[in-house]
Structures are given as structure tokens and as C-alpha cells.
């Protein structure tokens, strides 16, 4: 009887040891998988934000170009006595200011590391605002 108890104790302790080792291995594999996902998501996010920084630079360039056009046109419009043209210019310049604010919104979103989808939405809004400002300038 004592011999069978000893064998039962040996087999039970061996089973518990194997289960413990198996649990440790599973924990290490799970932690490695989670770490790999976090790192790969970070790398993907950096690549995406690089393209978004390029789009921001393009938006700023387009804004600067349009702003210089507005500046060169301003003196010609306000030297005349055409109040309708002056009001139209002021409305167009207001659209330019809105575009600048939208571009600043994109830049602030990139600095605060918002999700890529949010930045893409802001870029689209800024592009639309810049397009509206360009159309308003073209109507002058």
C-alpha cells in the first residue's frame, strides 16, 4: 500500500510540474505576441504619419502660394471705389483664413499623435477649405 501511494505521489507531482512549465511557456509566448503587435502597430503608425506630414507640407505650400496671390491682388481692389469687389475680396480672404485654421488643425493633430483616421479626416477638411478659398480668389 505504501508503494502505490508513493507512485501516486510521484506521478501527481510530475504532472503538476509539467503543467507549471507548460503555463510558463504559454505566458512567455503570449507576452511575446502582444509585444510584437505593439511594436508592429507603432512602426505602421510612423509610416502612415510620414505620409501625412508630406500632405501637411503640400497644404502649407499651396496655402503660401494662394496667400501671396491674395496679397498681390489686395492693393488693386482697395484702390478703386468698387464696394462690391471689396466685400467679395474680404469674403474670399475669410475663406483663406478658414483654410489656414484647418491646416493648423492638421498640424496640431499630428503633434498630439491622434489616430491616423482622424488626421486623414482633418487633411480632407483642410484640402476642401483650401479649394474653397482658391475658388473664391478665382471669382475676384
Secondary structure, DSSP 4 states (H G I P E B T S, - for coil): -HHHHHHHHHHHHHHHHHHHHHHHHHHHHHHHHHHHHHHHHHHHHHHHHHHHHHHHHHHHHHHHHHHHHHHHHHHHHHHS--HHHHHHHHHHHHHHHHHHHHHHHHHHHHHTT--HHHHHHHHHHHHHHHHHHHHHHHT-
